[in-house]
Amino acid sequence: MKKLVTGVLAVGLAVGLAFGTADAAKREKFGVDERSKSPKG
């Protein structure tokens, strides 16, 4: 049971890191979206 929990946590951490680095690479390639900085209205 302990190995199963450890494996699930490891997979979750790996997926989280993969998505985090992909998001950072996308920001570096395309830049920050200026629309998100402007005030609404």
N, CA, C and O atoms as CSV, one atom per row, in Angstrom:
chain,resi,resn,atom,element,x,y,z
A,1,MET,N,N,0.826,-1.199,0.000
A,1,MET,CA,C,0.000,0.000,0.000
A,1,MET,C,C,0.865,1.255,0.000
A,1,MET,O,O,0.569,2.226,-0.697
A,2,LYS,N,N,1.937,1.225,0.789
A,2,LYS,CA,C,2.821,2.387,0.871
A,2,LYS,C,C,3.520,2.639,-0.469
A,2,LYS,O,O,3.725,3.790,-0.855
A,3,LYS,N,N,3.883,1.573,-1.172
A,3,LYS,CA,C,4.521,1.723,-2.482
A,3,LYS,C,C,3.550,2.332,-3.496
A,3,LYS,O,O,3.949,3.123,-4.350
A,4,LEU,N,N,2.279,1.958,-3.395
A,4,LEU,CA,C,1.266,2.499,-4.303
A,4,LEU,C,C,1.115,4.009,-4.097
A,4,LEU,O,O,1.071,4.770,-5.064
A,5,VAL,N,N,1.038,4.433,-2.852
A,5,VAL,CA,C,0.904,5.865,-2.551
A,5,VAL,C,C,2.143,6.616,-3.026
A,5,VAL,O,O,2.027,7.699,-3.600
A,6,THR,N,N,3.308,6.062,-2.796
A,6,THR,CA,C,4.545,6.698,-3.239
A,6,THR,C,C,4.589,6.805,-4.758
A,6,THR,O,O,5.011,7.828,-5.296
A,7,GLY,N,N,4.161,5.769,-5.444
A,7,GLY,CA,C,4.137,5.784,-6.906
A,7,GLY,C,C,3.169,6.819,-7.449
A,7,GLY,O,O,3.487,7.521,-8.409
A,8,VAL,N,N,1.997,6.922,-6.850
A,8,VAL,CA,C,1.011,7.907,-7.294
A,8,VAL,C,C,1.551,9.317,-7.077
A,8,VAL,O,O,1.408,10.172,-7.951
A,9,LEU,N,N,2.158,9.567,-5.946
A,9,LEU,CA,C,2.733,10.890,-5.677
A,9,LEU,C,C,3.864,11.211,-6.654
A,9,LEU,O,O,3.978,12.345,-7.118
A,10,ALA,N,N,4.685,10.240,-6.963
A,10,ALA,CA,C,5.787,10.456,-7.893
A,10,ALA,C,C,5.273,10.783,-9.291
A,10,ALA,O,O,5.795,11.680,-9.954
A,11,VAL,N,N,4.258,10.061,-9.735
A,11,VAL,CA,C,3.676,10.323,-11.055
A,11,VAL,C,C,3.023,11.707,-11.078
A,11,VAL,O,O,3.170,12.450,-12.049
A,12,GLY,N,N,2.312,12.044,-10.019
A,12,GLY,CA,C,1.686,13.364,-9.932
A,12,GLY,C,C,2.709,14.480,-9.970
A,12,GLY,O,O,2.501,15.489,-10.643
A,13,LEU,N,N,3.802,14.314,-9.263
A,13,LEU,CA,C,4.860,15.314,-9.260
A,13,LEU,C,C,5.497,15.436,-10.642
A,13,LEU,O,O,5.767,16.545,-11.102
A,14,ALA,N,N,5.736,14.324,-11.300
A,14,ALA,CA,C,6.332,14.351,-12.637
A,14,ALA,C,C,5.417,15.047,-13.638
A,14,ALA,O,O,5.886,15.830,-14.464
A,15,VAL,N,N,4.123,14.770,-13.572
A,15,VAL,CA,C,3.170,15.408,-14.477
A,15,VAL,C,C,3.093,16.901,-14.193
A,15,VAL,O,O,3.044,17.705,-15.124
A,16,GLY,N,N,3.081,17.278,-12.936
A,16,GLY,CA,C,3.044,18.691,-12.564
A,16,GLY,C,C,4.264,19.440,-13.062
A,16,GLY,O,O,4.146,20.553,-13.574
A,17,LEU,N,N,5.424,18.844,-12.917
A,17,LEU,CA,C,6.647,19.483,-13.406
A,17,LEU,C,C,6.653,19.581,-14.925
A,17,LEU,O,O,7.108,20.581,-15.480
A,18,ALA,N,N,6.158,18.561,-15.595
A,18,ALA,CA,C,6.120,18.574,-17.063
A,18,ALA,C,C,5.214,19.690,-17.558
A,18,ALA,O,O,5.579,20.411,-18.486
A,19,PHE,N,N,4.040,19.844,-16.957
A,19,PHE,CA,C,3.129,20.909,-17.372
A,19,PHE,C,C,3.701,22.275,-17.015
A,19,PHE,O,O,3.513,23.232,-17.767
A,20,GLY,N,N,4.382,22.386,-15.903
A,20,GLY,CA,C,4.981,23.660,-15.498
A,20,GLY,C,C,6.052,24.115,-16.465
A,20,GLY,O,O,6.103,25.291,-16.825
A,21,THR,N,N,6.907,23.200,-16.889
A,21,THR,CA,C,7.971,23.575,-17.818
A,21,THR,C,C,7.412,23.846,-19.207
A,21,THR,O,O,7.935,24.700,-19.923
A,22,ALA,N,N,6.355,23.133,-19.603
A,22,ALA,CA,C,5.739,23.394,-20.909
A,22,ALA,C,C,5.112,24.781,-20.924
A,22,ALA,O,O,5.205,25.491,-21.925
A,23,ASP,N,N,4.477,25.171,-19.830
A,23,ASP,CA,C,3.871,26.495,-19.736
A,23,ASP,C,C,4.947,27.576,-19.788
A,23,ASP,O,O,4.763,28.600,-20.446
A,24,ALA,N,N,6.056,27.362,-19.107
A,24,ALA,CA,C,7.143,28.332,-19.119
A,24,ALA,C,C,7.754,28.442,-20.518
A,24,ALA,O,O,8.092,29.541,-20.958
A,25,ALA,N,N,7.895,27.335,-21.206
A,25,ALA,CA,C,8.450,27.360,-22.564
A,25,ALA,C,C,7.517,28.098,-23.512
A,25,ALA,O,O,7.978,28.821,-24.396
A,26,LYS,N,N,6.209,27.923,-23.339
A,26,LYS,CA,C,5.238,28.614,-24.179
A,26,LYS,C,C,5.311,30.121,-23.932
A,26,LYS,O,O,5.254,30.906,-24.879
A,27,ARG,N,N,5.436,30.527,-22.674
A,27,ARG,CA,C,5.553,31.954,-22.356
A,27,ARG,C,C,6.818,32.542,-22.960
A,27,ARG,O,O,6.807,33.662,-23.471
A,28,GLU,N,N,7.909,31.784,-22.901
A,28,GLU,CA,C,9.177,32.277,-23.442
A,28,GLU,C,C,9.099,32.424,-24.960
A,28,GLU,O,O,9.678,33.351,-25.527
A,29,LYS,N,N,8.390,31.517,-25.610
A,29,LYS,CA,C,8.298,31.547,-27.068
A,29,LYS,C,C,7.378,32.666,-27.544
A,29,LYS,O,O,7.724,33.399,-28.470
A,30,PHE,N,N,6.212,32.805,-26.920
A,30,PHE,CA,C,5.204,33.745,-27.399
A,30,PHE,C,C,5.146,35.037,-26.601
A,30,PHE,O,O,4.514,36.001,-27.035
A,31,GLY,N,N,5.794,35.075,-25.439
A,31,GLY,CA,C,5.723,36.261,-24.604
A,31,GLY,C,C,4.490,36.239,-23.721
A,31,GLY,O,O,3.641,35.355,-23.827
A,32,VAL,N,N,4.411,37.229,-22.850
A,32,VAL,CA,C,3.290,37.310,-21.917
A,32,VAL,C,C,2.119,37.980,-22.625
A,32,VAL,O,O,2.300,38.941,-23.373
A,33,ASP,N,N,0.935,37.472,-22.387
A,33,ASP,CA,C,-0.266,38.028,-23.008
A,33,ASP,C,C,-0.578,39.381,-22.359
A,33,ASP,O,O,-0.898,39.450,-21.172
A,34,GLU,N,N,-0.484,40.430,-23.135
A,34,GLU,CA,C,-0.707,41.770,-22.607
A,34,GLU,C,C,-2.161,41.988,-22.212
A,34,GLU,O,O,-2.443,42.825,-21.354
A,35,ARG,N,N,-3.081,41.260,-22.813
A,35,ARG,CA,C,-4.496,41.426,-22.489
A,35,ARG,C,C,-4.805,41.071,-21.051
A,35,ARG,O,O,-5.732,41.626,-20.461
A,36,SER,N,N,-4.046,40.156,-20.482
A,36,SER,CA,C,-4.325,39.752,-19.106
A,36,SER,C,C,-3.900,40.828,-18.116
A,36,SER,O,O,-4.359,40.820,-16.974
A,37,LYS,N,N,-3.036,41.752,-18.523
A,37,LYS,CA,C,-2.572,42.818,-17.626
A,37,LYS,C,C,-3.517,44.006,-17.615
A,37,LYS,O,O,-3.606,44.704,-16.606
A,38,SER,N,N,-4.228,44.255,-18.714
A,38,SER,CA,C,-5.061,45.443,-18.801
A,38,SER,C,C,-6.290,45.312,-17.922
A,38,SER,O,O,-6.828,44.215,-17.779
A,39,PRO,N,N,-6.745,46.408,-17.332
A,39,PRO,CA,C,-7.943,46.350,-16.497
A,39,PRO,C,C,-9.188,46.080,-17.326
A,39,PRO,O,O,-9.304,46.535,-18.464
A,40,LYS,N,N,-10.097,45.351,-16.753
A,40,LYS,CA,C,-11.331,45.041,-17.462
A,40,LYS,C,C,-12.280,46.240,-17.380
A,40,LYS,O,O,-12.357,46.910,-16.350
A,41,GLY,N,N,-13.005,46.506,-18.485
A,41,GLY,CA,C,-14.027,47.525,-18.432
A,41,GLY,C,C,-13.786,48.746,-19.195
A,41,GLY,O,O,-14.619,49.652,-19.191
